[in-house]
Amino acid sequence: MAEADFERSLERLFSEAPELPDAEAFAQRVQRRLDRGWAARRALIGVAGLVGGVIGASQLIMSNLLDRAEAASSESARVLTSGVKQLAPQADLLLSRPAGVETVWVAAGLAVLAMGFAITRLIEEI
């Protein structure tokens, strides 16, 4: 029984820290230091972001990225156009059948429904 009383008295002693006379001044000093540090960090992060942006932009300009993107875009457009020209007769065959347009709409609706199920599954996993 004496041990239980001793344990409880120890818990009471250590559960509440004693209030020191300069606690308020100490808290204000720490808060000022923290605020000063955040201002310096914000300025440093802003400068680093600006320098990184300038370096990244110069690298993009020097690498002729825009010219390469334009060339890739024109090549993709040519390939896409030839693919559509090859699919056009098959699409006409599908749409000329009875209930052809309805079939396309049902397939589109089922695709939207499947995407909805996939999104809800993904949300549940997160």
C-alpha positions as CSV (number, residue, x, y, z in Angstrom):
1,M,0.0,0.0,0.0
2,A,2.9,2.3,0.8
3,E,4.3,1.8,-2.7
4,A,1.1,2.8,-4.3
5,D,0.9,6.0,-2.3
6,F,4.5,6.8,-3.1
7,E,3.9,6.2,-6.8
8,R,0.9,8.5,-6.8
9,S,2.9,11.2,-5.0
10,L,5.7,10.9,-7.5
11,E,3.3,11.1,-10.4
12,R,1.8,14.3,-8.9
13,L,5.2,15.8,-8.5
14,F,6.3,15.1,-12.0
15,S,3.0,15.8,-13.8
16,E,3.2,19.5,-13.2
17,A,6.4,21.4,-13.8
18,P,7.1,24.2,-11.3
19,E,6.5,27.7,-12.5
20,L,9.7,29.7,-12.7
21,P,9.7,33.4,-12.0
22,D,11.1,34.3,-15.4
23,A,9.0,31.9,-17.5
24,E,7.1,34.7,-19.4
25,A,10.3,36.6,-20.3
26,F,11.9,33.3,-21.5
27,A,8.8,32.5,-23.6
28,Q,9.0,35.9,-25.2
29,R,12.7,35.6,-26.0
30,V,12.2,32.2,-27.6
31,Q,9.3,33.6,-29.7
32,R,11.3,36.5,-30.9
33,R,14.1,34.1,-32.0
34,L,11.7,31.9,-33.8
35,D,10.1,34.8,-35.6
36,R,13.4,36.2,-36.7
37,G,14.5,32.8,-38.0
38,W,11.3,32.4,-40.1
39,A,11.8,35.8,-41.7
40,A,15.3,34.9,-42.7
41,R,14.2,31.5,-44.0
42,R,11.4,33.0,-46.1
43,A,13.8,35.5,-47.7
44,L,16.4,32.8,-48.3
45,I,13.8,30.4,-49.9
46,G,12.5,33.3,-52.1
47,V,16.0,34.1,-53.3
48,A,16.9,30.5,-53.9
49,G,13.6,30.0,-55.9
50,L,14.4,33.1,-58.0
51,V,17.9,31.9,-58.7
52,G,16.7,28.4,-59.6
53,G,14.0,29.8,-61.9
54,V,16.6,31.9,-63.7
55,I,18.9,29.0,-64.1
56,G,16.1,26.7,-65.3
57,A,14.8,29.3,-67.8
58,S,18.3,29.8,-69.2
59,Q,18.8,26.1,-69.5
60,L,15.5,25.8,-71.4
61,I,16.4,28.6,-73.7
62,M,20.0,27.3,-74.4
63,S,18.8,23.7,-75.1
64,N,16.5,24.8,-78.0
65,L,13.6,23.1,-76.3
66,L,11.0,25.1,-78.1
67,D,12.4,24.1,-81.5
68,R,12.4,20.4,-80.5
69,A,8.9,20.6,-79.1
70,E,7.7,22.3,-82.3
71,A,9.3,19.5,-84.4
72,A,7.8,16.8,-82.2
73,S,4.4,18.5,-82.3
74,S,4.4,18.6,-86.1
75,E,5.5,15.0,-86.3
76,S,2.7,14.0,-83.8
77,A,0.1,15.9,-85.8
78,R,1.2,14.1,-89.0
79,V,1.0,10.7,-87.4
80,L,-2.4,11.5,-85.8
81,T,-3.8,12.7,-89.1
82,S,-2.7,9.5,-90.9
83,G,-4.2,7.4,-88.1
84,V,-7.5,9.2,-88.3
85,K,-7.6,8.8,-92.1
86,Q,-7.1,5.0,-91.6
87,L,-9.9,4.8,-89.0
88,A,-12.4,6.9,-90.8
89,P,-13.7,4.0,-93.1
90,Q,-14.0,1.7,-90.1
91,A,-15.9,4.3,-88.1
92,D,-18.3,4.8,-91.1
93,L,-18.8,1.0,-91.1
94,L,-19.7,1.0,-87.4
95,L,-22.0,4.0,-87.6
96,S,-23.8,2.7,-90.7
97,R,-25.1,-0.4,-88.9
98,P,-28.5,-0.3,-87.2
99,A,-28.2,1.1,-83.7
100,G,-24.6,2.1,-84.5
101,V,-24.8,5.6,-82.9
102,E,-26.5,4.1,-79.8
103,T,-23.7,1.6,-79.5
104,V,-21.1,4.3,-79.4
105,W,-23.1,6.2,-76.7
106,V,-23.5,3.1,-74.6
107,A,-19.7,2.4,-74.9
108,A,-19.0,6.0,-73.8
109,G,-21.3,5.7,-70.9
110,L,-19.8,2.5,-69.7
111,A,-16.3,4.0,-70.0
112,V,-17.4,6.9,-67.8
113,L,-18.9,4.5,-65.3
114,A,-15.7,2.5,-65.2
115,M,-13.7,5.6,-64.6
116,G,-16.0,6.6,-61.8
117,F,-15.5,3.1,-60.2
118,A,-11.7,3.5,-60.6
119,I,-11.7,6.9,-59.0
120,T,-13.8,5.8,-56.0
121,R,-11.5,2.8,-55.5
122,L,-8.5,5.1,-55.6
123,I,-10.1,7.5,-53.1
124,E,-10.9,4.6,-50.8
125,E,-7.2,3.4,-51.0
126,I,-5.9,6.8,-50.0
